[in-house]
Amino acid sequence: MRVGVLTGGGDCPGLNAVIRAVVRKGASEYGYEFVGFRDGWKGPLENVTCELGIPQVRGILPRGGTILGSSRTNPFKVDGGVERIKENLASNGVDALVAIGGEDTLGVATKLSELGVNVVGVPKTIDNDLGATDFTFGFDTAVNIATEAIDRLHTTAESHHRIVVVEVMGRHAGWIALHSGLAGGANVILIPEVPFDLEKVVDHVESRFRTNFSPIIVVAEGATPKEGTNALQNEELDAFGHVRLGGVGDMIAAELEKRTGKEARAVVLGHTQRGGTPTAFDRWLATRFGLHAIAAVHDGDFGKMVALRGTDIVRAPLAEATKELKVVTPELYAEASVLFG
C-alpha cells in the first residue's frame, strides 16, 4: 500500500512529530510506502511530491514547522481541481491520504472524502478551535510562548508604569488569549466570542494602577468592541475567504492612553506563537495522533479524523470535526473574568 501525507494551512509546532509517527509505524509495522505532497493541497493539485521514508523523518521530532511545507491552497477554488487531485493520486499509486491540518485543510478533506477519496485527518491548529477533539496539537506550544511573553512584559510594564496590551492569535476563538491570559496573570482578557466594552477595560486599568501595579491586557486578534468591527491589516481574501486580521492591540493601546493619561504600548506576538520547538505535550499528542492515523488507514476507516477525548485517542467523522468551530463558552469566560482588574 502507498500512502500520501500532506500538511496544510498555517504551520505549527508538532507537524513533524505527526509525519514521523505516521511513517515509522506505517513502514515498520505495515510495510507501507509513503509519498510526501509538498505545500498542502498544492502538492496533490499540481503533482508536487517528495520522497518520504524512515531516512527522511529521522531527527525531526523536536523541529518546528513542517518538512513537507504548507500553503492555504483550496482545490475547490480551482477549475477542475478535484479531478486533478484524483488523477495525481492515481498517477503516484496513492491508495490513501493522511491530511494534517485545521478547519480549512480538513474541510477540503471532508469534501474529498465525500467524493470517494480515501482520507484520514489529523487535527492541527494553534487556535484549538476544531470540533470533536478536546485539544489540537500546536495549541500548548502557542500558549506557552504567549505566557512567557506576558511574564516578561509584567516587569517592563512595572518599571515604566505603563499599560501593556498583548495581541495574540485567535481569529474566531479566544482559546490562546484565555489560557495564556490566565496563566500569565493578565488583568483583562478580550476574546472574539464576547464583544468588549472599552469603558469597562478603562475601569479595570485604573483599578490596577490604584494598587501600584501596571496592567496587562491580553487580546485575541479577532476581538471586537461592542460597537465596531474587526481590525484588519487589509481587506483581501485568501483562498478560503478569510481576511487578514491585525491591529486591535494598537487600537486598544491608543484608546487607553487617551482615556487614562497613562502611557500604553501594544505588543503583537504574531507568528512567534507558531514557530520554534514544540512542547513535550504537543510532541506527545502529535505522535499519538500520527500512530492512530496510520492505524485508521490500515483498518480502511476513511473519512475519519483522530481526536483526543480525555486521555484517549478516538476516531470521529471528518464531517463532525469540521461542522462548527469550538469556541470559548460564556461560562468559561465568566470564570476568568472574576480575576479582571
Secondary structure, 3 states (H helix, E strand, C coil): CEEEEEECCCCCCCHHHHHHHHHHHHHHHHCCEEEEECCCCHHHHHCCEEEECHHHHCCCCCCCCCCCCCCCCCHHHCCCHHHHHHHHHHHCCCCEEEEEECHHHHHHHHHHHHCCCCEEEEEECCCCCCCCCCCCECHHHHHHHHHHHHHHHHHHHHHHCCEEEEEECCCCCCHHHHHHHHHCCCCEEECCCCCECHHHHHHHHHHHHHCCCCCEEEEECCCCECCCCCCEEECCCCCCCCCEECCHHHHHHHHHHHHHCCCEEEEECHHHHCCCCCCHHHHHHHHHHHHHHHHHHHCCCCCEEEEEECCEEEEEEHHHHCCCCCCCCHHHHHHHHCCCC
